[in-house]
Amino acid sequence: MTEREKMALGLWYDANFDPELCAQRREAAALCLAFNNADPRDTEEKARLQKLLLPNAAEGADVTAPFQTDYGYNCYIGAGTGINRGAYLMDGAKITIGENCFIGPNCGMYTANHPLCYEERNRGFEQAAPITIGDNVWIGGDVTILPGVTIGEGAVIGAGSVVTKDLPSNVLAVGTPARVLREIGDHDRAFYFK
């Protein structure tokens, strides 16, 4: 079994010394560099580079530079979703972001976990667990999302929060670690369209 196959299965794998994974991260880094340095007025070039870097992002997903990812191919981003500046999607495992999500600046989504024992950690072992974000989620600026977390549809995560465990749909959650403050309901509507 290859290290990439182990990574995809959530097993411990060699993240730092496997030639295939190292080459894929270098390729993603080169695409990030090109994407981040592209002229923002050249929308065709930005779209072309975004498609190369994030082949599983839907049409209509918008990523603002600067942006970083480890592989790119493990990021699944829905239509209408906007990812603001400074985001880092550490995609050793699949990161799924639904449709029409607002991802604030400097958001970090980290799928990687490392051994607690330094002897194993120093040998480059890593394990990755997927992150799943439902449709219509708003993630505030400087939010950190840890491995294996699922955030339900319509949830709002307050700025600066650290999400360490699953959050249900249609809730407001804040803090370190993030905790549910309350459900989001009709009382939260700012505008009524008639």
N, C-alpha and C positions, 0 to 999 in steps of 0.2 A: 504494500500500500504506500502510495506517495505521501509526502508531507502535506500537499494540497488536499488530498483526499481525507487525511486525518483532520485537517483544519475544518473541512466542510462537515465532517461528522461530529464535531465538538470534542474530539479526542486531543490529548496532549500531542503537540507536534513541534518540530524544530523550526522556529520562526526566524532565527538569526543566521543560520549557516546553510540552509537548504538552497542550492543554486537556483532552482526554478522560482521559488517564492522571492528570493532576493532580486532576481531579474525582473519579476513582475512589479515589485515595489519601485525599482529604479525606473521602469517604464511609466508607472503612474506618477512618480515624482517629476519626470520630464514633461508629462502632459499637464500636470498642475502648474509647473513653471511657465509653460507656453500659455495656458489658459489665464493665469494670473497676470501675465505681462501683455496680453492682447489689448489692442486699442478698444476701449469700451464703446466707441462709436461705430466700430465695425461689427455689427450684429450678426452678419453671416459667418464671420470667422469665429466669433464667440460661440455661436450655435454649433459650428463644425467641431470645435475643440471640446465643447461640453459633451457632444455625442460620442467622441472618441474616448474621453475620460470616463463618462458615465453612460455606457451603452444601454443600461436598463432603466434610464430615466425616461418618463413619458414626454411626448410632445407637450409643450406648455409648462413644463417644470422650469423654474428659473433659479439659477445659482449665481450669486454675486461674488466676484473676486475680492479679496483673496480667499481661496478655498483649498483644503488639503484632504486627501484620502490616501489610504495605503494601497488599495488595489483598484477601486472604482467599479469593477464588475460585480461586486457584492452589494452595491447600493441600488435599491429599487425605489424610485421617487415618482409619486403620482402627479398627474396633470393638475395644473393650477397651484402647485406648491412653490413657495418662494423660500430660498435659503439665503439669509443675509450674510454680510461679510464676516470673515474670520472663522467660519465653521470648519471643524475637523471631524470627518467621518472615518474612524478607525475600523475598517470593514473586513477584519479577519473572518467574521461570520456575517451572515446576511443582515443588512440594515434595510428595513422596509418602512418607508414614509408614505402615508396615504395621500389622497387627493386634497387639494385646497388647504394645505397646512402652512402656517406662518412659523418659520424657524428664525429666531432672533439672532443678533450678532454674537459671535464668539461661542456658539453652541458646540459642545463636544459630545460625540456619541462614541463610546469606547466599548468594543466587543471583546477585547483581549483581557485575559486574566493570567497572572504569573504565579509560579509556585511560591509558597511562603518560605520554604527552605532555600537558603541562598545557594547551596551547592547545585541544586537543580535549576534555579533561576539563572545562575551564571552560565549554564550550559545552553541557554537559549530556549528552553521549553516554554510553551505558551498554550493556552486553551482559549477558544473563542465561543461566545454564546450570542445568539441573535438578538437584535433590538427591533421591536415592532411598534410603529406609531400609527394609530388609526386616522381616518379621514377627519378633516376640519379641526385639527389640533393646533393650538397656539402655544409655542414654546418661547418664553421670554429670553432676553439677552443673558449671556453668560451662564446658561444652564448646562449641567453635566448629566449625562445619562449613562449608567453603568451597564455591564454585560447582562444579557438575559432579560431585560426589562421590556414589558409591554405597556403602552399607554393607550387607553381606550379612546374611541371616537369622541370628538367634541371637547376633550379635556383642555384646560388651560394651566400651564405650568409657569409660576411666577419667576421673575428674573432672579438669577443667582442661585436657584435651587439645585440640589443634587438629588437625582432620582435613583434610588437604590433598589426599589421594588416596584412591582406592577401597580398601576393606577387605573381605576375604572373609568368608564365613559362619563362625559358631561359633569366633570368635577373641576373645582379650582383647587390646585395643590401648590404649596410653597414650602420653602425651608430646606434645611440641611440636617438630616435627610428630609426629602419632600414628604409632606403629609397632607391629606385631604382636609381642607377647611370647610367645604360645603359643596352641595350640588349646584349646578348652574341651571337656572330656570327662567320662567317668564319675567320674574322680578328683575332680571339682569338686562332686559331689553332696553336699549337706549333709544331706539327709533321704531316706530310702527309705520309700516307702509300700508296705505289705504288705497 
